[in-house]
Amino acid sequence: MTSVRIPRKTPEVRVPRLVGLMAVDARETAEARGVRLAAPDRPDFHLAVVDYVVRQYPLPGSEVPRGAVVTVWFDFGEGEGGGGAGVREPRRGGSPPGGLYRELDEPGDPFAVLR
């Protein structure tokens, strides 16, 4: 009797969520989950410690072969955010004209009917 040899398939692993983690924690998490990291915006990635991951590919939860590379970025790309509150307009002091005074009549004497 001959045995049929089935090729061994590399087990799949799920990509962990790395966004929001510091570089050192992202490396440890990736290693524990069986994936490798690459950071195109940081050639010194192996030395980075407190920089935070802002983006990753493949997305968290994706199934990839064990040992696959997950790309992470530490800086936002053009138009992706990166802080700030957007365009700021000059503000005038006080409330804008109208508001409650415009919608409600000025209160008169509440006891005018009783007098």
C-alpha positions in Angstrom: 0.0 0.0 0.0 1.4 3.4 -1.0 0.8 6.5 1.0 -0.3 9.7 -0.7 1.8 12.6 0.4 -0.2 15.8 0.7 1.8 19.0 0.4 1.9 20.8 3.7 0.1 24.1 3.5 1.4 27.1 5.5 -1.1 27.8 8.2 -2.9 31.1 7.9 -2.8 33.7 10.6 -5.0 36.8 11.2 -3.4 40.2 10.9 -3.5 41.9 14.3 -4.7 45.5 14.7 -1.5 47.6 14.9 -2.9 51.1 14.4 -2.6 53.1 17.6 0.3 51.0 18.9 3.8 52.3 19.6 6.5 50.9 17.3 7.9 48.7 20.0 4.5 47.2 20.8 3.6 46.8 17.1 6.8 44.8 16.6 6.1 42.5 19.6 2.4 42.0 18.6 3.4 41.2 15.0 6.0 38.7 16.1 3.6 37.0 18.6 1.0 36.7 15.8 3.4 35.3 13.2 3.7 38.2 10.8 6.6 40.5 9.9 6.5 44.3 9.7 7.8 46.7 7.1 7.7 50.5 7.4 8.5 52.3 4.2 8.4 55.7 5.8 10.9 54.7 8.5 14.2 53.2 7.4 15.2 53.1 11.1 12.0 51.2 12.0 14.0 48.6 14.1 15.1 51.5 16.3 11.8 53.3 16.6 10.2 53.0 20.0 7.5 55.6 20.8 6.2 56.5 17.3 2.6 55.5 16.8 1.3 53.4 13.9 -1.3 55.4 11.9 -2.1 53.0 9.1 -1.5 49.4 8.1 -1.9 47.0 5.2 -3.4 44.4 5.1 -6.2 45.4 7.4 -6.7 43.8 10.8 -8.5 40.5 10.7 -7.3 39.6 7.2 -6.0 36.1 6.8 -2.4 35.9 5.5 0.2 33.1 5.4 2.4 32.8 8.5 5.5 35.0 8.0 3.7 37.4 5.6 4.7 41.1 5.7 2.4 43.7 7.1 3.2 47.2 6.1 2.8 50.0 8.7 3.1 53.7 8.4 3.9 56.2 11.2 3.1 59.4 9.3 -0.1 60.4 7.5 0.0 60.7 3.8 -1.0 63.8 1.9 -4.7 64.6 2.7 -5.1 61.8 5.3 -5.2 63.9 8.4 -2.4 64.2 10.8 -3.9 66.5 13.4 -5.0 70.0 13.4 -8.5 71.2 13.4 -8.8 72.2 9.8 -9.4 75.7 8.6 -10.1 78.1 11.4 -12.3 81.2 10.9 -12.1 84.3 12.9 -14.6 84.4 15.7 -16.6 87.3 16.9 -17.3 87.7 20.6 -20.8 87.2 22.0 -23.8 85.5 20.5 -24.8 86.0 16.9 -27.7 88.4 16.2 -31.1 86.8 16.4 -31.3 83.6 18.5 -33.8 83.3 21.3 -34.5 87.1 21.4 -35.6 86.9 17.8 -37.8 83.9 18.2 -39.4 84.8 21.6 -41.1 88.1 22.5 -39.4 90.0 25.3 -41.0 89.1 28.6 -43.3 91.8 29.9 -44.7 92.1 33.4 -45.9 88.6 34.3 -48.6 90.0 36.6 -50.0 92.6 34.1 -53.3 90.7 33.8 -53.7 90.4 37.5 -53.4 94.2 38.2 
